[in-house]
């Protein structure tokens, strides 16, 4: 497996790089413009620095339906405890800092 250099100089396997690229793509191409505007910029900024475990949690979030994610991100609905994570907290903080779509 080829070794690649990450954005912060860390060594990572190709599979990690592929996962990061897939998460970035999926973040920008959700199906709703509102989520694209939240997740796309978030992923651009943070996906390269996420640990493997955080990347797992981001991928899990990307499996959730768009309406559910959007309601969490704009705080229309509380996040169920089983879906709370450091990555979700990062997205919520990022959304709050940049303003809601």
Protein Blocks (a to p, Z undefined) as FASTA:
>chain_A
ZZdddfkopacdfklmmmmmmmmmmmmmnopaklmmmmmmmmmmmmmmpcfklmmmmmmm
mmpcfklmmmmmnomaccdfklgcfklmmmmmmmmmnopZZ
